[in-house]
Amino acid sequence: MAMVREELVEGPGAVVLRFPGPERPVRRPRLPSAGRRAIVARRRLGVGLAGLVLVAAMVLATGPGGAAVASRPGTPARITVAQGETVWDLAERYAPDGIDRRAYVASILELNRLDGMPLAGQRLKLPK
């Protein structure tokens, strides 16, 4: 509801609310100087490069075992675990040269959904 000042009745029970005076001018932030912009640009570049180095380090940290693990040529698709044989023994026998044995063991455990050591007589799939 809009009212003009002339329509207001001032008296003993009247409440008159005063609005703030004229608006203050809007202050716009100063643009940073050329030196400050250069510092900000260098920091952003440094953070970006650090991120790239971190990603590259994570990719390279997996090493040869981080790639898809495969068995030596001529390895059977499945084997039966002998008494006293461990997954580490299988890795020694079937993992190709240049592959980290730990990665090969991990791939056997994952491929066969094993939480621990296999039992004697158990059939295991080997990585292709």
N, C-alpha and C positions, 0 to 999 in steps of 0.2 A: 504494500500500500504506500503510495507516494503522497506526501503532504508538502505543502509549502509553508514557509514560516508564518504567513498571515493566518493560516488555519489553526495554528496552535493556540490553545487557551492556557495562559499562565495564571495560576491561582494557587491557593493554599494546598490543594491536593494533587496538583499537576506534577508530573515527573518529566523533566526535559533532559534528554540525553544529548550530549554534545559529541559530535563526530570530530575526529582529528582534523587538524588544519590542512592546509594545502599539502599535497604529496611531495615527498622529498625526491629529488632527481635520482634516477637509477645510476648507481656507480658501476661501471663496467671494470672488470679486472684488467690490470695492465698486462699486455703481452710480454712474455719473457724476452729478455735481451738476447742478442745473437749468441753471446757467450753461454748463457744459460741453456739455450736451445741446443747448442753443440754438446754440452755436458749431458743433457738428457738423451740425445741421439747416441752418444758413445755408450751410455749405460744400457740403453735398449739393445744396441748391437752386441755388447758384452753378454747380456743375459741370453740373447738368441744364440750366440756362439757356444755359450756354456751348455745350453739345452741340446744343441746338435752334438757336441762332444759327449754328453751323457748318453744320448741315444746310440751313438756309434760305439761307445764303450760297452753298453749293454748287449748290442748285437755281436760285437767281436768277442765278448767274454764267454760266449757259449762255445767258442772254438770249433774244432772239427766235429766234436760230439754234438754240437747244437744243430747240425744239419740233420736231415733225415737219416736215421741209422739203418744200415743194411748189413746183411751177412756176407761172408765170403762167397764167391761163385762156387756152385756145386753143393752148398749147404742144404740139407733137407728142410722141408717146410715145417715138419714137426719132429720132435725127438721125445724119447722116454727117459726120464730122470733115473739114473742108476743109484744104487745104495751109496750114500756118502758123497754124492755129487752135489755141488752147489751151483748157483747161477753164475758165480764168478768163474767157475771151471768152464761153464758153457761159453762165457764171454772170451776166455782165453783160447778156446778151441775154434769158435765160429766167427768172432769179430774180425773184420778185415784190418789190415795194417793201416795205421794213421787214425783210427777211430778210438776215442777215449773209452776204455773198458767200462768206466762208470756209466757213461751214456748208454752203452750197449746193455748193461745189466738193467738200467732203468727202463729201457724200451722193452725188454723181455717181461719185466714185472708188470708194466703197463699193458702190454699186448695180451697178457694172460690174466689180467686183473688180480694179481697176487699182492697180498699185504706183507708177506714174509717169504721164507724159504720154501721151495716146493718139496713135496714128499717123494720118497722113492717110488717109482712106478708111475708117477704122474706124467701125462702127456702135455708137452708145452709147444706152443707155436713160436717160431723164431722169426725175427724181422726179415723181410724179403730183400 
